[in-house]
Every structure is written in C-alpha cells, then in structure tokens.
Amino acid sequence: MAQPRPDQTEPEETGAPAEAAGHLSDHSGEPPDEKDPRGAARGASAAPGETPPGGGSTTGEGTAEGAGGAEGAGAGGGGGGAEAAGDRPPSLWRNLDYLYWWTGNGLSTLGTSVSMIAFPLLMLWATGSAAQAGTITGLQMLGKLATLAVGGALADRVSRRAILCLSSLAEALAMGAVALLVYRGDPSIPALDALALASGLAAGLKNSVAAPVLRRVVPKEQVPDATAQMMGRDMVVQLLGAPLGGLLYTVGRWVPFLFDALSFLFITVSSLLIRRPLGPDRAPGGEQRPGLVAEMRDGVRMIRRSEYLVFTLVWGAVLNTVAQGLTLLFIVLIHHRGGGPNAVGLASSLAVVGGVVGAVAAPNLIRSLGARRVLTLAAWTFAGSFALVALVPQPWQIGLVMLLGMTCMVPINVVTESYEVRLVPDAYVGRVAATSRFCFQAVQWIGPLAAGVLADAMGAPSATLLLAGLMVLLALALPFGRRHLAVLDIPLAEVEELPAPTAGGPAPIRPDAPGGQPPAGPPAGDASADDVLTGPAKGSP
C-alpha cells in the first residue's frame, strides 16, 4: 500500500557532460517550484518525467524533463500522434524499455524466491534451530525496512540507474559470498546472518527506486496495466520459486544462493539497457539542494497535501496488516480441517492463480467500471472471502475461497498504486512511494502475531471471523471516506499532479478534485542526473 501531448514548441537539449559519480548528489535535483505553462494540464500534455507512449523506439536519451512537446522528441517514438487523436497507446509489450524492466525484475524476483526457501532450510540443516531460521529471515526484512525511507530520498536526489546497478551488485556479492561459504562447508552462522542483513539493506535501496523508474518507462495512463502485469508476474514467480528452491537445494546446498546471485545481475543489465533517462531531474544552475533529512520531510509533506494519499496510506497499512494475519490463519485452518503439507501447497497454488486472474482483469475492470467501484467491490468481496474461509469444511474449499480473495486483492493494489503514481510529481515519487512502503512494512508484522495469539485463544475459525469483521470495517470506511477518494471519480489520464510543497508550506490543499493546478516542470533542456551515468544515447544531437 498508473497523454496526449501538444505539438513540439522548441528543441530539447539532450545529454549532459559526463561527471564523476561522486558528484551526483551535488548536481541532481528536482523540478523548480515555479509553474511551467507547458506542463501537463489534464488530458493535454505529459507530466515531468513521464514517458510518451512510443514503445521502445526511443531516438535518444534526451529526457522527458523538458516541456511536454520537447519530451516527444527526446523520448517519443511515434506514439504522440495516436495519443493526440484520442487512440489508446501501443501495447506495453511493444515498449522495449518496459520489457527490459519487466524481465530483469522478474528474473531477480525468481532468484529471491529461491533463496527465501533455501535460507531457512540451510539454517535448519546447520543448526537444527527453527529460531535461527526465523532470525536470518527477520534480518533480511529488517535490512529492507532500514533503508526504504533513505532510499526513497536518494531516488529523488541521485541517479536512479546508479542506485539500481550498485544495489543489485551489492545483493549479488552478498548472495555469492553465502554460496561460497556454504560450498566450502561448515559456514559461520554470524557471517551468514551478516550477509543476510547486508542483502536486505541493499534490497531496500533497490526497492525504493521501483516506483520512480516505472513512471519513467511507462506512460501514466498505462500504469494500471503495468502494475497488474508486474503483480501477475510476481504471483507466477512465487508459484515457481518454492519448488525450484527446493529442487536446487537438493542439487547442492550452495546452488540456490549462486542462482540468486546471478539473478541480480539481470537487473543491472536491464537497467543499463533502458534508453530513457530514469532521472531525477537536475536542478537548474547548480542550485543547492537541501539535506537528505529535509528531503525526507518533503516527502511526508507531499503526502499530507493530498487527502487521497493520507487516506490510502492509513487504510492500506491496516488492510495489509489484516491480510498478513489471514495468510497465517489460512494455513492454520487447513491444519484444523485435517489437511497436510500437500493441502497447504494446493491451497497456496489456488491463491496464486487467483492473484494472476485479478492481475489480468484489473485494468479492464477499472476502465469499464471506474476506479471507485472496483475498489469498493473488491474490498467487500475480499471481506466476504474472510468469513467464508472460516466456514467451509474441506481444505480444497479453503483454497477455492482464497482464489476468490486474491482475485479481489490485486485490483485493490492496482487502483491505489496507479492513482498514487499519477498524483505525485516525478521529483517526489521516490520519497512518497518509499514512505508508503515503510509504513506498510513497519506494521505488517502485527498481523501474523495477533492472528496467532487469537487462534490459540479462541480457535482458528473464530479468529478468522474476527479478522473478517475488521475487513468489513475497512470496506465501510470507503463510502465514509468518499471526500478523501474524490480523485477516483476522475479518469486516470485526466488526474493532475500535486504541486510541489514549499518549505514550511501552506496548509494542505486538495488537488483531488477536477480543476487543480498544472504541475511544476523544469525548463526545456534541463538534464537528468541519470545522464551522468549513461551519457546521451545513440541518435542524440
């Protein structure tokens, strides 16, 4: 807890002089607060940092940081005319940059799924302690949480491509070191714990860049499709990762970790192959940037400016916590109904299938029914699945109900994440997305803990019904929060960006209704910090 553009008005300067990577933080910046009349008004032009629907046929690394029309020359590939005529943009599968991003992340996620199975197995083999197996998993999760908020600020400050490459290489080195220690025999437990923590710290930095990069490689009106496709991909990867991890572990205890180390290299390669600049925009005239802590505060201030972002942050954090509790309870319920490990595996597979179905259906549902209706219907159906899963008598029936529940869970995520990406300016999207993830992950541990305590105290069926009651309250909050969710009544492509906050800024405003201000945008020719790493692409003037 995602445009048509005017005719080109002036040429865009592409590329930037190469500089030492150590100076990235001095030269990268966010768009100035002054409003650019060429910025993306609703349904008229592209927002700063947004890529046009030209697929992968980019003609240069010249960036979307200029005016909407100039962006079409730097990153467009012939899709602007179709969009201006009101046609839907080309399929994302024709967007080469998106394919690089989608494939690299998918392979890396598969490697992570494999090592998440192998780490507990390794600890059980080495120590015989379930507590130690839980410790090493917990260290990875704590590492991710520790760097999420800082990573979000860095994603809006220094080259996102550099963060992707360096953090992925750090993860590859950590997993490679684990593979080496296990291959040599009798690995040191403190060393494995330290490497798991280091891997988590790097993963937090990498994850904080995901939302800003997606915004750069996908036109905003296609963010729901991209979000759904990535969620569906991750569901399939989870389905494959567990058995593949067990198979590789039987080949050799070190093999899953080597597989994971190699998988991280795909993100590095794919991020280097993406031709569009990934940002962030550089401040004009070498303008001095505020400190890192001040920029993190700016991200929180940006969230406070939108009633939608505040509502979905709180609502989504509670929903995620309740869903984590159900994840534990559905296993306990299967055991309570007499099912064994095979029944748990079958039910888990059915839940994954439901997630894939939801991912495929979500974009079309949003276009046909509207975002608010999809969110409301999905929330109520998800709540109903909670109650039903506590009442059905057979383990396979629990799996079918979970299939229904996951089919509804994915559209909820697609709606909330797509509108967040559309509202937040490129210069702040890293901080806002990382703050949201931090809040979700900071409280999600409460769900399984509370669910386990409740199941011991009142039985698994009663504990599940209690969580169903909490989900009903969350569904009821949607109509009561109608004013906060007013932006969902606007088609995604017509939603305007939030204006950038000022230091000590004015009282929060509500851009969640039609008629807000156009977003700020840097002047044409502004370079991206990303160009420091990559330089201009082929074909740039």
Secondary structure as UniProt FT lines:
FT   HELIX           21..23
FT   HELIX           24..27
FT   TURN            37..38
FT   TURN            42..44
FT   TURN            48..49
FT   TURN            55..56
FT   TURN            64..65
FT   HELIX           68..75
FT   HELIX           80..84
FT   TURN            85..86
FT   HELIX           92..94
FT   HELIX           96..127
FT   HELIX           130..155
FT   TURN            156..157
FT   HELIX           160..184
FT   HELIX           189..208
FT   HELIX           210..217
FT   HELIX           220..222
FT   HELIX           223..251
FT   TURN            253..254
FT   HELIX           255..273
FT   HELIX           284..286
FT   HELIX           292..304
FT   HELIX           307..336
FT   TURN            337..338
FT   HELIX           341..369
FT   HELIX           371..391
FT   HELIX           395..423
FT   HELIX           426..443
FT   TURN            444..445
FT   HELIX           446..458
FT   HELIX           460..480
FT   TURN            481..485
FT   HELIX           486..489
FT   HELIX           492..494
FT   TURN            503..504
FT   TURN            524..525
FT   HELIX           530..534
FT   TURN            538..539
//
